């Protein structure tokens, strides 16, 4: 584990325990220690400022970050409950506008197509395709070990890397329309190479990628999905979630959701699970003991169970 990964895990643990004062101390000087992660750390610090009752300090921290070229996913700035107090302040809207302009400049030369890592199924016949979306700020290559075990269940596995980048030059799924385009291109590439994979599509994702995967599965846009695998997922950005869940249930969508009892997005996963069930979607949820905002070590076995649940009648 790298020094930053150790630091990140300590941040998430303290956050899960609501130890905001200790978090504040831990992150003091962290931008200087990890200059390649300055945007992410600045966002965490602003969240902690707001949670500690210092929303003005949070907003000023975000303003300074934008002035230095930083930006963050607009949906996070707009909905993150940690920033609720800061959002109520005059000037927050202008900060969001400035951050959006910074993001547009940074992504003005996006690649036309995403890099897609493809893996053939290990058994015949080909049963379908699993597309796995990486976490925010994780590469496709880092994500492959989590999704590739689905090849053992007869699935082609495609792991695309988003063409969008954040302020730390790490891949992200910030824009829903660009995400849909990238994922559609990844599916086309997989089906062109393995035509039988078109039989059934399972969309998977973790964290930010999980939220985007859930939105695609619920809306059927840009393609219909047989199943959803959402891991420590963000809540999907879908305007009419109840209506989308009813439509998805009528199409026969099945969903597997995983969170941890220490996951920072556990409430979002459980909210999504309830909405899916209310809409008639066949769904399973697992809450893994002692797990934070990460894949569990035994995820390959859990993924295989999820694929069986989704594809087997």
Secondary structure, 3 states (H helix, E strand, C coil): CCHHHHHHHHHHHHHHCCCHHHHHHHHCCHHHHCHHHHHHHHHHHHHHHHHCCCHHHHHHHHHHHHHCCCCCCHHHHHHCHHHHHHHCCCCHHHHHHHHHHHHHHHCCCCCCCCEEEEECCCCCCCCEEEEEECCCCCCHHHHHHHHHHHHHHCEEEEEEECCCECCCCCECCCCHHHHHHHHHHHHHHHHHHCHHHHHCEEEEEECHHHHHHHHHHHHCCCCCCCEEEEECCCCCCCCCHHHHHHHHHHHCCEEEEEEECCCCCHHHHHHHHHHHHHCCCEEEEEEECCCCCCCCCCHHHHHHHHHHHHHCC
